[in-house]
Structures are given as C-alpha cells and as structure tokens.
Amino acid sequence: MTLQSDHSHPTASQALARLTIEEKIALLSGASSWQTVGYPDRGINPMTLSDGPHGIGWGASGDQTGTPQATAVCFPTASALSCSWDTALARTQGAALATEARRTGVEVVLGPGMNIKRTPLGGRNFEYFSEDPYLSGRLAAAVIAGTESGGVGTSVKHFAVNNQEYDRFTISAEVDERALREIYLRGFEIAVTEGRPATVMAAYNAVNGVPCTENHRLMTEILRDEWGFDGVVVSDWGAVSDQVAALKAGIDLEMPSSNGVGAAAIRDALRSGELSEADIDRAAARIIELSSRFAARDRPDPVASSEAELVELARTVAQQSIVLLRNERDTLPLARTSTVALIGEFAHKPRFQGGGSSGVNVASYATARDEIGRFLSPEQVRYAQGYDSEQVNQELLDEAVAVASEADVALLFVGLTEMTESEGYDRETLSLPASHLALIDAVRAVSPRTVVILHKGSVIDMAPWHEKVDAILDLNLGGQQVAAAALDIVFGEVNPSGRTSETVPLRLEDTPAYVDYPGAQRRVHYRESIWVGYRYYDRRKMPVAYPFGHGLSYTEFEYSDPRATVHGDESVTVEVAVRNVGERDGFEVVQVYVHDDISTVPRPERELRGFSKVWVPAGETVTTRVELNRRDFAFWDEHRNHWAIESGTFTIEIGHSSRDIRAGVSVELAGDTRSVEIVDRRTPMGHFLGDPEFAAMVTRFMAASPLLGGGVEIPPEAQRIVTEVINGMPLEKLRIVSEGAFSNDDIDEVLARLAR
C-alpha cells in the first residue's frame, strides 16, 4: 500500500482508518509538554500548543524547558484589553497573536482566558476580562475570530467556574443553576457560539462535586449538545486523574503526556467493554481534524506583519485600554512646559504582565524614563526610585519627597509587584505594598499636583488615598508598550477612552464573595448567586470607589434622542445620538443596560447587554446603534430549566457607566409566559385571585367560613393581615378551609383553567 503524503490532505475519517487502535489511543494524550502525537506519513502532523493569551510563551519553537525561550511581542493582558470595550481592537490583537504563533511554530494558542472575576483576590484575574459575562464573551469571541482568521487555533479557558487559584486542583465550586447559566457559563457560551474556537480547555476544579474533566454535563450536554461546539476539548495541564472517565465525559486530548498511564487505562477499559472503539474514534477524529486545519505543512503563510508593526499595535491597544479614573482641576493632560518628578521603580522597570504560564519573553519594552524624552527636555525631569521592595525604604522615600517638592507635578508609578498576583496563588489583600502607599502619602503632601499611575492586574483598595491625589491613570497590565502609551495620554497625544471592566470597591469586605471565599474542605459555596460585581453593588445600593464602565476623557459627551425599535419580539435596535461638546476629538463608550420593570423573580437593577465604542469629533454628533436579541432580555428559569422572558415592559438604559445613565427608553415584549411562577396545587392563592371567577369563589368561602373570617367583624387595621394570610395560602388548602365545599376536582379545574 502506498501511503498518502502530507500534501494530499486526507479527510479525518480517511486518516483515522489508516491507524491501528494503539495509534488512535496514543493520539488522545500529548507527546510531550507542549506537542501532540502525530503521524506525518499518514497525513497527521503533530501540533504545538503554547501559552499565553496575550503573547506566545511556553512551548514556542519546540521549547521543553520551564520558561519561554523564544522572544515574542507581549500585548496587553485581558485585564487591560477588556477596558478598551472595543471588539474590533480585540480582533486585531487576535490576528497579531496568530502572526506571532505562525512565526514561532505554534498551531494552537492557549487562550483567551475568560473566567469571571468573582473576587478581586483571584491571582489570575489579570488573565481574565471582566466581572460581567457579556463583556467577557464579546471580547473573547473577537480575539478568537481574529486569531483563527490567521490560521491558528485558540483554546477558550478555563471551562468552567475557575475563579480562584486557592486549592485550584481540588476545589469544587458549589453554584446554583441560575448563577451558573447567567454568570459563569454565559461568557463561554457567547465565545463558543460567536467566536467558534478550535478548542476548549477543561479546568482543574470541580463544579458541584464533579471534576470538570469528568463532567459529562458540562463537556458534552451543554458545550456540544446545547451550544453546538464541534472542536477539541483539551484538559488543562495535568487536570486529568482518570482518563477513562474524562474520555466518557467528552475530553478528547489529555495534556501533557501522561507517559503511557492514560493509554494503559484506555486499553484496559476497551478490553473490559467500559469503552468502545467508537468512543476512541470520536475523540481521535476530532484531533485529526484539528491537525488538518492548523498543522498542514503546505499552508500559505498570511501576510506577515513586521515586529515593529506588532510592537506599535501593542502600543495602540494599550492606549485605547488605559482608564483615566480621576482628573481633578484638569491636571491632565500636562503642559510641555511643566517640570516633572518621575517617581517609582515602575517608571524604570514597568510591570506589564502577570506571573505564571502566560509569561512572554520580550526582546525589549518601553519605559517611562525613556519615553518622557519625547515630551520634555532632560532639564525638566528628575527621577527618584521611591521604593525597592514591599517595605518602606526611608532613604528612597526622602529622595522622592525632595524631587517632588521641586517639580510642578509628580508622576507616581506604583502598583502591585511581580510576586503579588500570579497563576498558582491568590492575593491576600487589596492593598498596595506598604512602600507604595508610603510613597503616595509622602509625595502628595509636598507636590503641587500628584498623578498616580497604576500597574496591576486587578482592582486594588484606593479608599485611603484616591480622593487626596489629583489624577489617577489605571494601566492594568498593558503589555510591553504600556509605558509609551501612558505618556501619550499624560501629555495629551491620545485622548483616554478606556472604561473599567470591573467595579472598584471601597473595601475588600464589601465584595460579593467576601464571606464565602476561599471555601473549606474542598468546597467553596457561591452563595452570592447571580449578584456578582456591579449587580451586587447596585442591588445593595452600596457606594463604590469607581463603578463598572467608568472612565474619563479630555472631552465631554451628551446623549440625546434615544430610540428603540422592536422587531417582532425577536430583537431590538437601540439608537442614541452622542454629541461631543468639548474641544477635543475622542471616543465615547456607549453602554446599553436592560432592566426588567416587573419581574416575578429577583433580577439585577441593570445588566449590560450591548456597547459601542464610537469616535466623535469635537462639536459633532454621531448616532450609534446597538442590536439586542431576545436572549438579552431573558433569565434562567430554574424550575423549567430554560431561558425565559416574562411579558411586560423593559427599560433600556443607555449610559456612560453603570452608574451614569444618560438616557432611557422602554419597550414592550411578549414573553414566553405572563409569569414564570411555579403553578401547581401548592401555589399560593394570591397567584389566582386576578381571575374574577376564582376571586368571587374565594369571597363566598370567606363569607361562610369562620376559618377565613366569615361572620366576624375584622378591624380595618387587621384586614391587611387577613388578606396576606389568604394570598399566601396554598391552593390545595381551600379543601380544608372551605369545609369540603372546594373539592379536589375544583382544584384541578382551577389549575387547568388558570395555570399559565
């Protein structure tokens, strides 16, 4: 038999038919730390999978060491990119990742990471987008589409409910079905159905007692059967404990190599009948299909961008992602006649990415000390290190105070250190290091104007100082060009347009998961349910330092003429006119929230359901449009186990942030039902009293029955209590209180006529 060459591209079924059962089993585990098994002479090439989500790291160029060797461009992390609120920009960054992957011999990029930021203590929050599933899902879908358009696969991770690093290998996230669907799975659903990723990565943790890698409901029933995912499900590295159970649940590829342990278990299960050859073929065929899409050796390369172009893109993304949190007295932008105290070690060695497997080995990076020369002469700038560790160094602090006291403005580069937030462990506090806090306090006391420039991957406690400084610029972890981007904004080359993608609380104790994090005895209970992020703070009407969606600009915008057009109860087109009433061109992020005016189940005050980043020249008006679909008005009905909409009025709120609503418009939608209340023999009578015939019947029973107040004069002040008692009484109790006048048949008739 003549074997078909790589160039003939056999179909997955043809390639599968040429393999022995042993070879098919071998495909289901990695060949090494970062490569899959391949049979090039049978048209199945091995693939290289590489971290991380914001650049190419471990695994590139065949690396098998513990640190990334090949250099690559480090783009802004998801914590920064999410603050751009720009899907087009996210797609562009995804395409750039594909260029870098192809250059370094990578077929699948392990990202984007998109778990919800349930608690700001999560050590890997810098790798995730948001506290909101809609924002996370839309941006992740854009990154996926951009990367895969460049001929490189993606791996959406970590599926699912992977919200802490503490005990991450064994913890079980105990979460109710509504929160699971509305908060923790919704972003993945958007990413999978809109972005169409090549692979999905199963998380280490368990969900409601079942490990994700053995969770058939998650990996098959929801991911494949409900959402239509047809790609490869890969395990997180080392997440599989039982490869037979994992294969049965829907895991196709165990990574990395298990050195034959997994293969032996599958062979034993095949012999015993626990697994069939069809089970093995199904997973192997998916892996072969993945290889044929992304590892064919004769694929033409896309038009390659130069390294300089990619570095410039990293800068552009950072510019659009930086958030101006505060700007009192119009401190920013700075005049180029200013004298500046440049203070903080991060001005010399910026922190632009987080720790762990997502680390990118860069060839170079921008620093504020170098970049400030584009705007000021050397005579206008003095530098002070300010700190050298977590603890206060009084000598460095004194030097910083001296430098700040002689300048027009102090730029303080502070934040979280490299050892503070990383894969593998969670943060212990929201506070900045003591040395950074001391620096802020000391400098603001002597400087005419103080600008704090933050480097961190998740929210911090700003309450002790944020109202005492003039301006705050939040860089998050903005990639290797973030220092250049920051100074572009500081000196007005770029008008800031970033918006917060998570709420900044006043205290750790205020956060929704505070009481139930990190769990104990291998379980963490998500008792806050759907009340995550701004949903929680708004529900409790709780003050925060900075709300979700907040960000300032060097210009001002006004909203007018909001409109909403309903298209056959299936979709809604929302439009609003945005006028730039300032003197500078700029981007405005128009945020669309939905509020259910009358609901029989608790729903958030508002939920993000759309957004649009629109460029508005100074003095001009631009009308922007956001499309909402039917699901954007729905919630998860736990009783009926599906998405549901109640008929009625919904208010569409259009705002600059979740707490700065500028316009609103109402729409009427026909729901799936008038009410989603459970209707059976145990349903309270108040549910049925809107029916005149039933109400009249109950009134007759009340008049005749002493148990319902019949024949007894009830004081007006007690009438409300009697009414509430009757309203709350189960329908079936009418048999007793009516002394037999209301039979079982009568109850069945009421249910048949009024249940809806």
Protein Blocks (a to p, Z undefined) as FASTA:
>chain_A
ZZddfklopafklmmmmpcfklmmmmmpcfblmbccddfknopacddddddfkbccehia
hiabfbdfbdcdddddfklmmmnopaklmmmmmmmmmmmmmmnopabdcdddfbdcfbfk
lmklmmpmblcfklmmmmmmmmmmmmmmnopacdddddehiabfghklmpccdddfklmm
mmmmmmmmmmmmmnopabdcddfbdcehiafklmmklmmmmmmmmnopabdcdddehkam
blmlmmmnopabdcddeehmmmmmmmmmmmnomacfklmmmmmmmmmmmmmmmmcfkbcc
dddddfklmmmmmmmmmmmmpccfbaghhlaacdfkbccddedjklmmccfbdedjkbcc
dfbdcdfklmmmmmbcfklpccdekiacfbdcfklmmmmmmmmmmpfbdcddedddfklp
cghiacfbfbdcfklmmmmmmmmmmgmbacdddddfbdcdfklmmmmpfbdcdekjnbjk
lmmmmmmmmnopaccfbdcfbdcdfbfklpmklmmpgbeehiacdfklmmgcjllmmmno
pacfbdghiacdfbdcddehiacddehhlaccdddddddfbfbdcddddddddddfbacb
dcdfbdcfbdcdddddehiacdddddddfklmgccdfklopacddeddddddddfbfklc
fbdcddddddfbfbfcdcdfklcfklmmmpmklmmmmmmmmmmpmknopaiacdfklmmm
mmmmmmmpcfklmmmmnnomacfklmmmmmmmmgZZ
